[in-house]
Amino acid sequence: MPNGAERLRRIAELARSVSSALDLEAVLDHVTAAVSALRPDAACSVRLIDQLVGGYRLAGVGGVPIADRRPVIPFGRGLTRAVAETGRPLFVEELFGRSARP
């Protein structure tokens, strides 16, 4: 895992690249790549609100693969609901009883 200064440099680099990109796919690629670089031992999922499908649509992934990752989570369910309600990102320390940290 990168040290503190390297992590801050990567976060600043991500902020610059995201603010200069107008293409959503490019932004999602930058975000998932940056999260994977900062936390290679973690999974990254970016979901977008999709009224047409009635849920949070998986729009970007990175890091550790998750088997059977659902393409859509219906509104009001799962951890995505907590993120939507609070408006804050969520980092899950343990998944399925395994620590996310080595």
C-alpha positions as CSV (number, residue, x, y, z in Angstrom):
1,M,0.0,0.0,0.0
2,P,1.4,3.5,-0.8
3,N,2.7,5.7,2.0
4,G,0.9,8.9,3.1
5,A,2.6,11.3,0.7
6,E,2.1,8.9,-2.3
7,R,-1.6,8.5,-1.4
8,L,-2.1,12.2,-1.3
9,R,-0.3,12.7,-4.6
10,R,-2.5,10.0,-6.2
11,I,-5.7,11.5,-4.8
12,A,-4.7,15.0,-6.1
13,E,-3.9,13.5,-9.5
14,L,-7.3,11.8,-9.5
15,A,-9.0,15.1,-8.7
16,R,-7.2,16.9,-11.5
17,S,-8.1,14.2,-14.0
18,V,-11.7,13.9,-13.0
19,S,-12.2,17.7,-13.1
20,S,-10.7,17.9,-16.6
21,A,-12.8,15.0,-18.0
22,L,-16.2,15.5,-19.6
23,D,-16.8,11.8,-20.5
24,L,-18.5,9.8,-17.8
25,E,-16.8,6.5,-18.8
26,A,-13.4,8.2,-18.7
27,V,-14.2,9.6,-15.2
28,L,-15.3,6.1,-14.0
29,D,-12.2,4.5,-15.4
30,H,-10.0,7.1,-13.6
31,V,-11.9,6.6,-10.3
32,T,-11.8,2.8,-10.3
33,A,-8.1,2.8,-11.3
34,A,-7.2,5.3,-8.6
35,V,-9.0,3.4,-5.9
36,S,-7.4,0.2,-7.1
37,A,-4.0,1.8,-7.0
38,L,-4.5,3.1,-3.5
39,R,-6.1,-0.1,-2.1
40,P,-5.0,-3.0,-4.3
41,D,-6.5,-5.4,-1.7
42,A,-10.0,-3.9,-1.9
43,A,-12.8,-4.0,-4.4
44,C,-14.3,-0.8,-5.9
45,S,-17.8,-0.5,-7.2
46,V,-19.3,2.7,-8.6
47,R,-23.1,2.7,-9.0
48,L,-25.3,5.4,-10.6
49,I,-28.9,6.1,-9.9
50,D,-30.9,4.7,-12.9
51,Q,-34.6,5.6,-12.7
52,L,-35.3,3.5,-15.8
53,V,-34.2,0.2,-14.2
54,G,-35.5,1.2,-10.8
55,G,-32.2,0.9,-8.9
56,Y,-28.5,1.6,-8.7
57,R,-26.8,0.5,-11.9
58,L,-23.2,-0.8,-11.7
59,A,-21.3,1.7,-13.8
60,G,-17.6,1.0,-12.9
61,V,-15.6,-1.7,-11.1
62,G,-12.0,-2.1,-10.1
63,G,-9.7,-3.9,-7.7
64,V,-10.4,-7.3,-6.3
65,P,-13.1,-9.1,-8.3
66,I,-16.4,-9.9,-6.5
67,A,-18.2,-13.0,-7.7
68,D,-21.8,-12.5,-8.7
69,R,-21.7,-8.7,-8.5
70,R,-25.3,-7.6,-9.3
71,P,-25.7,-5.3,-12.2
72,V,-28.6,-3.5,-10.5
73,I,-29.5,-3.1,-6.9
74,P,-33.1,-2.1,-6.4
75,F,-33.7,1.2,-4.7
76,G,-33.9,0.9,-0.9
77,R,-31.7,-2.2,-0.6
78,G,-28.2,-3.0,0.4
79,L,-25.2,-0.9,1.4
80,T,-25.9,1.3,-1.7
81,R,-29.0,2.6,0.1
82,A,-26.9,3.8,3.0
83,V,-24.6,5.6,0.6
84,A,-27.5,7.2,-1.2
85,E,-29.2,8.3,2.1
86,T,-26.1,9.8,3.6
87,G,-24.5,11.1,0.4
88,R,-21.1,9.8,1.7
89,P,-18.8,7.1,0.3
90,L,-18.6,3.8,2.2
91,F,-15.6,1.7,3.0
92,V,-16.4,-1.8,4.3
93,E,-13.6,-3.2,6.5
94,E,-14.9,-6.8,6.3
95,L,-16.7,-8.6,3.6
96,F,-18.1,-12.1,4.2
97,G,-16.2,-12.5,7.5
98,R,-12.8,-11.7,6.0
99,S,-10.9,-8.6,6.9
100,A,-10.2,-6.2,4.0
101,R,-6.8,-5.5,5.4
102,P,-3.9,-8.0,5.1
